[in-house]
Amino acid sequence: MSAFAKSNGARRVPQLTGQRVWDPLVRIFHWSIVVAFTFAWLTGEDSERLHVAIGYVIVGLVAVRLLWGFVGTVHARFNDFVYRPSVVIAYLIDITLLRAKRYVGHNPAGGAMVIALLVMLTATCATGIMMLTKTWGATWVEEAHEGAANLTLLLVGLHLAGVFAASAQHRENLVWAMITGRKRAG
């Protein structure tokens, strides 16, 4: 969220308020994956060379995020947002009943989505790399690659639905939080 503070008379300058949650690496990773996956999806049929190059960018981004999940800031670490399946299910029930607890970092469903997306991005990239050689057999690898990419796209849709649902329920713009790195304190 931003508040406005007066500066130089009548001029109002936006000021960032709230608790810092998402560090720059998490935010850069998030928006870079959004852009890279979108371009990979759009170039899949038309420009193999560009598609492959973007795939390698995604491999690098995922590798950095995996490392950051162990050594990064508190809310970037896997141990901050990986919950037991029963906790994730309970959270999903609570959010549909409009009584979900607010989390400063990732909520249990968001944490599960981070893991699911990282797994599917890894599977998509691995099968994409396998397609570069004939060793694996082209047909099944290509089908696995397309299936993994399609499942990733489905997860993105579910992720967006979850972000909008949690934003509405908690009266907090989670998209803006991923841009600024800040969320309402508490």
BELCORCOR-V330959 format. One record per residue. N is the residue number from 0. RES is the residue in one small letter. PHI is phi as a letter, one per 20 degrees, with the letter a starting at -180 (999 if undefined). Layout:
n	res	phi
N	RES	PHI
N	RES	PHI
//
This chain:
n	res	phi
0	m	999
1	s	c
2	a	d
3	f	d
4	a	d
5	k	f
6	s	b
7	n	l
8	g	n
9	a	e
10	r	f
11	r	d
12	v	d
13	p	f
14	q	c
15	l	f
16	t	c
17	g	n
18	q	e
19	r	f
20	v	c
21	w	e
22	d	f
23	p	g
24	l	f
25	v	f
26	r	f
27	i	f
28	f	g
29	h	g
30	w	f
31	s	f
32	i	f
33	v	g
34	v	f
35	a	f
36	f	f
37	t	f
38	f	f
39	a	f
40	w	f
41	l	f
42	t	e
43	g	g
44	e	e
45	d	d
46	s	c
47	e	g
48	r	f
49	l	f
50	h	g
51	v	f
52	a	f
53	i	f
54	g	g
55	y	f
56	v	f
57	i	f
58	v	g
59	g	f
60	l	f
61	v	f
62	a	f
63	v	f
64	r	f
65	l	f
66	l	f
67	w	f
68	g	f
69	f	d
70	v	c
71	g	f
72	t	f
73	v	g
74	h	e
75	a	e
76	r	f
77	f	g
78	n	f
79	d	e
80	f	c
81	v	e
82	y	d
83	r	f
84	p	g
85	s	f
86	v	f
87	v	f
88	i	f
89	a	f
90	y	f
91	l	f
92	i	f
93	d	f
94	i	f
95	t	f
96	l	e
97	l	m
98	r	c
99	a	f
100	k	f
101	r	e
102	y	d
103	v	f
104	g	e
105	h	f
106	n	f
107	p	g
108	a	f
109	g	f
110	g	f
111	a	f
112	m	f
113	v	g
114	i	f
115	a	f
116	l	f
117	l	f
118	v	f
119	m	f
120	l	f
121	t	f
122	a	f
123	t	f
124	c	f
125	a	f
126	t	f
127	g	f
128	i	f
129	m	f
130	m	f
131	l	f
132	t	c
133	k	e
134	t	g
135	w	e
136	g	n
137	a	f
138	t	f
139	w	f
140	v	f
141	e	f
142	e	f
143	a	f
144	h	f
145	e	f
146	g	f
147	a	f
148	a	f
149	n	f
150	l	f
151	t	f
152	l	f
153	l	f
154	l	f
155	v	g
156	g	f
157	l	f
158	h	f
159	l	f
160	a	f
161	g	f
162	v	f
163	f	f
164	a	f
165	a	f
166	s	f
167	a	f
168	q	f
169	h	e
170	r	l
171	e	b
172	n	e
173	l	f
174	v	f
175	w	f
176	a	f
177	m	f
178	i	e
179	t	e
180	g	n
181	r	d
182	k	c
183	r	g
184	a	f
185	g	o
//
